[in-house]
Amino acid sequence: MKQELNKDFIIWLSHKKGEDAKMLDFRLKSFEAFQKLENPHFGPKLDLDFTKINYYKSDMDKVTDKWENVNTDIKNTFASLGVISAEENYLDGVSNQYESEVVYHKNKTSKDIIFMSTDEALKKYPELFYKYFNNLVKYDENKYTALNGALWSGGSFIYIPPHTTLDRPLQSYFRINSESLGQFERTIIIVDDYSNLEYIEGCTATSYSTSSLHAGVVEIYVGKHASCRYSTIQNWSTDVYNLVTKRAIVDDDGRMEWIDGNIGSSVTMKYPSCILKGDNSRGNSLSIAYAKKGQSLDAGAKMIHLGKNTKSNIISKSIAENGGVSNYRGMVKITKNSLGSEAKVKCDTLILDNISCSNTYPTNVVENDTSTLEHEATISKVSEEKLHYLMSKGLTEDRAKELLVMGFIADFKKELPMEYAVELNRLIKD
């Protein structure tokens, strides 16, 4: 079918997926909102031609749990990315999305959890699905949550029952391999009371001369005394617009951690958020954004304190080189009833030359006098003296810069699983 973005295409997509009338209605409402909403009035310029994007592509008819059943070209792509070896060595479950659909999924743990594609969860667990879908991130929040609502496909649905701890992480990997593709996965994670989850996400794309769009939505629910760690390394190619909304809500004594690495893409707008609803809940965000030539990375975090004695910590590291723009944009709000709460924000910037830039756009609000909020910002520029000193020890200029960058992001790297830390090293060297 010709992929002109209109009502007929939305209906075709929903029917192709075999969805119920409720989801079709949701998609059409989302499309109406998308048509009315404007681009954000902040951050990088978004110069997208929506008439040139392919909004759905699938190279397999159904998901499989056997690599031998996966199309050879797709399998070889994931093998070259190290995804297959990672599954074999240290994961309790994997979900791999290629273009618009999950093509390979395997749950390796014997524990009683739900881990499947979001499309499959809609069919198998509709009551549970609709309880959480579009509850935390509303379809009409912005132009790209609306577009995701209209076109969502793939993503992961995870439910961890009470008193359950997985021995190893779960992982999803998203790959765009076609020119001018739009990828709109929807991920929903529920970590019930007294349970724990570590989830890892990887993202890559093949480079083309025309723009692609990644507009994902993530909704995470962390129960009482539960914890979730969500680690991402995105290395989209520099023709991808990466416009993502990620949000978690945390109950009493719960803990949410975002570990967020942004290396690739042409433009990124991404601000992982925690709503600290429960008393004594915790929210942490540790992120890096490394912008090089032709890249504008607008990233950060948001922490909303609602419960009493809540704590949040944001550490953001921005690196800019060769004309890149790497910004921190974030918000911390401690509400009137969130008594005895604490928040800390630390923004560190490293600029590697005279043609790059990095900016900080914080919004910090404290609405009661029993809470505290600290914000610290540092800016460092690699001086000729530092480079000359390192080069006098026999290092090339590139190697000297690499050492400085590695030292700058050491705190971030140690929070990653070993395989991802190794991958991060490779990406930065490249």
Order of alpha helices (4+ residues) and beta strands (2+ residues): alpha-alpha-alpha-alpha-beta-beta-beta-alpha-alpha-alpha-beta-beta-beta-beta-beta-beta-beta-beta-beta-beta-beta-beta-beta-beta-beta-beta-beta-beta-beta-beta-alpha-alpha-alpha-alpha
